[in-house]
Amino acid sequence: MSETQQAIEQAFQESYGRVLAALIGKFGDFDLAEDALQEAFLTALERWTSDGIPPNPGGWLMVTARNRAIDRLRRERTHNNKLAEIYETPEDEDDLDSIPDQRLKLIFTCCHPALAKDAQVALTLHTLGGLSTEEIARAFLVPVPTMAQRLVRVKRKIKTAQIPYRIPPADLIEERLDAVLSVIYLIFNEGYLSTSGEQLIRYDLCAEAIRLARVLTSLLTNDTQPGESAETLGLLALMLLHDARRNARMDARGEMIVLEDQNRQLWNRQMIDEGVAILEHSAQMRQPGVYQLQAAISAVHSQAARYEDTDWKQIAALYRELYKLSPSPVVNLNWAVAVAMSEGYEYGLRLLDQLNGYYDMSSYVPYHAARADLLRRTGQIADARGAYQRALELTQNQAEQAFFRRRLAELSVEDCVTICRRLATALVR
């Protein structure tokens, strides 16, 4: 990858969401803003190669995209009033930091109650997170054309229904908060474990989700109504506690390291302490929710000095409480694993088999990975190999693929050792 390509990729990660939000705020048109920004990136590939990388890439993209949008409006010879308003804007906008941050307005616009929940999440992931249509389609487990049509429809509805581009009044914030939190968490999850590609972790998305949660927390805290939100704090705590492990989740070769094998000295203790403090503050509000419970589970993991010291019984109890608030096969799967670690691997395997009887888990990678791990721990090597092979076939993330291949190779070694032991025993007899 050339220096220019690296600079463009970095600018995309650091500035895409903010520049796009500013353009949508200025022009009031999602498609116009996205097309103009896309043209700006294509222009950057050409200009930055010949003229050099500008000192403020984000600001350069903002000005270039703004000019492309104005050119398009001028060609269409409509929106004359809009053009007049834009021309009155000061021309010193090459400094992106001087432009008011519009991203929170964009989130609340995307999460307007007139839009379907899946459309809210998809559009915000596309605009704020910069995820491609293909990435979002994989996250929703739908075909790419279906997701593309969904994005077109939701943008059209925002335009035709004239949904306002604003942070809603305080009395309307609460009704949209669940959707906003879902969006932020999905952005974080896509960064924490990418659904595809070479990278296991997309640090830009993790950082963006945490930043947005901080901004949202500040907004709610400073408003008199509805005021501070326990679940928003819980989500922020959860993401901090997860992100604190990032340096231990991959080795020097970029291969994935599971929780059991992580070097806990590499965990960010400052981030853990902040997450635990925020979680304790939210608990004092006595408004329990799913994010707070997930953060509590993560806190139990983070407070164990060694994997062997993990309080699995407490984790299992927290998952049962989480299931009461948010019943799902995923929560049940995690509960079964926690029970297996506290009450026995064989018992955990029976719970997994029961779970697959209630729900179709045949295409869910974590189910096969969990089952493979428990089979490996109980010495059922052939069955463990089959489960790891199924997980390998399903995952599209290359780091996960490498991990499952490594596990399969380890099982082959264990097979050889077992065969040698049996032969030795037979010879002795």
Summary of the structure (lengths in Angstrom):
residues: 429
radius of gyration: 24.6
end to end distance: 62.2
largest distance: 96.0
contacts: 1347
relative contact order: 0.06
helix: 75%
strand: 1%
